[in-house]
Amino acid sequence: MCRLFWGKQKRPVSAACCLLLAAFQIFICLNNARAVDPSDHLKQYERWLIKNRDPRSGLTYSHIGDKNLHHWVMTYDSSVTALAYIALERNKDAKRILDFYINTPGVWRLNGIISTVNPTRPELGEEWSVVTGPNIWIGIAAFHLYKSTGELKYLSFAKDRADFALYLQNTDPKDKNFGAIRMGPLGDASLSGDQRIQNMNNAPRLYDIYPTEHAIDAYALFNLLFNETALQRYGQGRDRALNWLRQTAFNTKQEFFSRGARPAVDPAFATDVQSWAISALGLNTLDKVKEGLALRLVETIEQKAVHTVSFTKADGKKVEVRGVDYVDHAMASALGRPPMVSPEWTFGLINAYSRLERDLAEHQLFSQAESLRNKKQTLLENMLKLTSETGHGAALPYATQPNAKVGHGFMTPSRGNYSTISISYGILAITGFDPLYNR
């Protein structure tokens, strides 16, 4: 589907400029259609999501084919899957997902939703940590479902999750992490390792960690809600999060956003942080952080984390694909592995390209916008090459390496897995739906 995106203008735009912008965006849509027609993939991804979901709850299992993660559903994955259904105009399916979390007491603790559930036995859960990011993302999904349906209960749920993030925002103006969002609430002192990294009793508390991605997620949700409701608490929370991103998280020398703070700044490079910053903040806000930053962030991602790798699909076919790793070259080497490609994070960069492409077009910087469109198209074509037919729709792997270190304390799933988050993000990228900003 091709749409014209105008955005908010700071000054009146002449009729001639409007016609030029419209012609340029139509040109983009037509050229996208000629370069690759992903409509068949879109239908097959949709079919896979529906086939591999729990019939009672409507939740799609996160990792099909990995026996160790059988029946696991990550809350973050569910949030993005709900957004994918909204992009596909399947609001009924998105509502089933959101309603499960709203109405199932067993998935709630510490005023938040736990990280991982098993829909076949939701009263038991799977991973009991309450992490802020997935709670923010399910709030983002609820907001967009409200905008798509007009049902106020989803706006209320989005506000509830935003208020949860506000509760975990550092509000001490004397602290260098003022405005940052804590990784999670304090745990139950009677439970060993509760609300600590990897549930280890001697590990750092989630409450003391400030991930940059959570500040960006929160900025996006606060911004969506402030623009919708004009409630000052969301405007204040948004501005505080942006101030922390600008003053603490941004690495002025290397010109990217650091991974977070623990509470000292963690200088590591995480690809999703940069892509989400582009999507959530956009050209104008990023350039207020530092002039020209938006386009330099793109260049930094390309230089540090974009690779061409070989991948053998389930049918034995080997393909060469170009896409995004989770970390930069140096970190991948330190982890003892060659570069790999994440479809999820590559689709995130594709959406970031789309955001800047539209922003540049609004500024009538058409040649730069076209350059990003071409890069976006190339990455999309590469990700579609990773698609495998399953007999129940088409699917994508979680990454091009199984059982490999991601770089954030996690491992990729086992060989032969198919990933719900990869497919859901693919749907968002193909449809041009970026949930991190007002379209």
Summary of the structure (lengths in Angstrom):
residues: 439
radius of gyration: 20.6
end to end distance: 14.3
largest distance: 67.4
contacts: 1537
relative contact order: 0.13
helix: 53%
strand: 11%
